[in-house]
Amino acid sequence: MRIDSSGERLVQPSAPLDLSMRLAALDSPDAVERRRAVRDLAAEPDAVPALCARLIEERNLSVRTALFTTLIRLRSPAVVAGLLPLLRLDDANLRNEAIDALQDMPEEVGPFVETLLGDHDSDVRILAIQLLSTLAHPDAPRWLVGVVDTDSHVNVCAAATDCLAEVGGPEAIGPLRRLARRFAEEPFVAFAVDMAIRRIEGR
């Protein structure tokens, strides 16, 4: 025990918890403890898998918000890889929160985009397009043009068309016209293409 000059006892600061103990606290029954554990892991890249896994189980909104905030701060390819499986979940809120978080990591998301756009599940491809609609990445228009030129699912192509209306340039006009011919039996495609081309040419 240490005593200061006034005779008062000095309380020694407790040693910081090691990583394993902080990870274990993610499963605490107390939401306050879980939230504190999440914040304590904000500088621990090795905690990314556990933080992403906790997202699937977490039902407390404030803890879930802290999890996303910490993962955005830890942005890395590992974080992206941990968040992408959430796009397959039935929980629409969690899917949308994952997309919002991924939108803050354009450089880290970039290497995963083509795999997402080639996913066998059309719903995942549509969510990837939703992500591209606000992802500040210079290749977003090129990726979207690739979708309207090659994807066989009409709803996926329609989603990409809507996005190209916002981010596309003149290079998208030819592929969009080909898309309208490819799905000539779908009137809504022709309408969406026409609107997109008008938006692009009106810039």
Buried (B, 14 or more C-beta within 10 A) or exposed (E): EEEEEEEEEEEEEEEEEEBEEBBEBBEBEEBEBBBBBBBBBBEBEEBBEBBBEBBEEBEBEEBBBBBBBBBBEBBEBBBBBBBBEBBEEEEEEBBBBBBEBBBBBBEBBBEBBEEBBBBEEBBBBBBBBBBBBBBEBEBBBBBBBBBBBEBEEBBBBBBBBBBBBBBBEEEBBEBBBEBBEBBEEBEEBBEBBBEBBEBBEEE
